[in-house]
Amino acid sequence: MQANARNLPLAEESADVPSRGTVEALSATTTPEDARPPSTSSIPSTPVQAVLRRLEQEFARILEAPEVPNPGAAPAEPIFVTRPFLPPLDEFTPLLESIWRTRVLTNGGPYHRELEDRLRDHLGVPEIALFNNATTALIVALRALHLSGEVITTPYSFVATSHALLWSGLTPVFADVDPDTLNLDPAAIEAAITPRTSAILPVHCYGHPCDVEAIDAIGRRHGLKVIYDAAHAFGVRHRGRSLLTYGDLSVLSFHATKVFNTFEGGAVVCGDATRKDQIDKLKNFGHDGETCVVDIGMNGKMSELNAALGLVQLKYVDTALDRRRTIDAAYREGLRGVRGVRCLDDAGEDTANYSYFPILVGPDYPLSRDALNDALKRDGIHPRRYFYPLISEFPMYRSLPSARRDLLPVAALAADRVLCLPIYPDLDAAVVARVIARIANP
Ligand SMILES: Cc1ncc(COP(=O)(O)O)c(C=O)c1O
């Protein structure tokens, strides 16, 4: 098993995965009547729900125990911070067979269209454009808004957030984060605005909403565009509506590590059909019809394979969220009262997605954050120091004036203290109990 850039071993990154380009992406854009794919709404229910229900009961039993349980033996297999959710293979196979039959592999095929429709309804957003990943989606979103100069962003994120700015010829200006949410602090944003600022690129870190009311108001007041990196925020609702409807554009990731995955994938959420049409052209080389190219687009299209998987995944996403909620509650309950450990609270969202479980290891905990990380690893549990180091500390950013650590004290402290604990739908209750016991008795 090999590690990806996030250092997360992922089964699908094994050496026998065909490299990009081994399957030619050739397709017709129309589907003949007899080649229609099987309807995904008729997929029968499967044992996955039963397994998840059994885990639910195990959790209830462990949480009823009066004492923190004895950690016992280390897990047989290493436990990583996440494990991609997959639906039963036999539900995916008929869709694959249809792709093989029709040879519609990409270019906005029937599964792509169906997934856009279903996601629009599921998420409650006006328009959505699917992408091959969130990094491409971010770059296209920035291009669609015709930005220039400086963009204010957070140093406390995955590096793709700022990389999208550099790829777009924009200068990241780092601002500090709020100590409660670890999302961009609106006051710090306002202080960072210069005549060269054209936009704000905040991140809904861990799926917790930024202060969207304040940030959108700053955007309006100063004539700045607001693009939310919502890679972590699938399904989150805030003040009665989808969190993805704030700002000018929001970008989702459907990477294997995310709450909803299509192996790789992403999307731009936008407010109207005209904007979607522009974005759809930008993700298709800038083509407007067969012979006309209207912009310097790129290839950001989601393939039929990824879209088909997304359709099957969507059936399970609510059950998976329920399981995440149970695990989140178990950690909070078990770690309550552990001196020196703070579980990051939600940010007041109506519907959370429990995509990560970050704790902050303070100076009154008996071990440093790194020592606790090492202790858990010795036990077969592999949390992540997510996000550490700060983006502003990577070589291509550290010489920017806004990258100075002393200007980003809250983000710097969080990066030194944070540890994300394992959380994923089929994580065993006994493992959660073991993690809690280890942290309580290091
Ligand atoms: C905050 C954030 N932005 C962007 C990305 C990039 O997403 P993708 O891997 O789909 O390109 C990630 C991925 O982990 C992320 O965490």
The ligand as an SDF file (V2000), in Angstrom:
LIG
                    3D

 16 16  0  0  0  0  0  0  0  0999 V2000
   -9.7630   21.9790    2.0290 C   0  0  0  0  0  0  0  0  0  0  0  0
   -9.4450   21.2230    0.7650 C   0  0  0  0  0  0  0  0  0  0  0  0
   -9.4510   21.8730   -0.4040 N   0  0  0  0  0  0  0  0  0  0  0  0
   -9.1900   21.2420   -1.5590 C   0  0  0  0  0  0  0  0  0  0  0  0
   -8.9020   19.8970   -1.5870 C   0  0  0  0  0  0  0  0  0  0  0  0
   -8.5820   19.2460   -2.8900 C   0  0  0  0  0  0  0  0  0  0  0  0
   -9.5310   18.2660   -3.2260 O   0  0  0  0  0  0  0  0  0  0  0  0
   -9.2680   17.2230   -4.3830 P   0  0  0  0  0  0  0  0  0  0  0  0
   -8.4190   16.1300   -3.7970 O   0  0  0  0  0  0  0  0  0  0  0  0
  -10.6280   16.7110   -4.7470 O   0  0  0  0  0  0  0  0  0  0  0  0
   -8.6010   17.9110   -5.5050 O   0  0  0  0  0  0  0  0  0  0  0  0
   -8.8890   19.1700   -0.4040 C   0  0  0  0  0  0  0  0  0  0  0  0
   -8.6050   17.7360   -0.4420 C   0  0  0  0  0  0  0  0  0  0  0  0
   -8.3320   17.0500    0.4860 O   0  0  0  0  0  0  0  0  0  0  0  0
   -9.1560   19.8440    0.8240 C   0  0  0  0  0  0  0  0  0  0  0  0
   -9.1190   19.2030    1.9950 O   0  0  0  0  0  0  0  0  0  0  0  0
  1  2  1  0
  2  3  1  0
  2 15  2  0
  3  4  2  0
  4  5  1  0
  5  6  1  0
  5 12  2  0
  6  7  1  0
  7  8  1  0
  8  9  2  0
  8 10  1  0
  8 11  1  0
 12 13  1  0
 12 15  1  0
 13 14  2  0
 15 16  1  0
M  END
$$$$
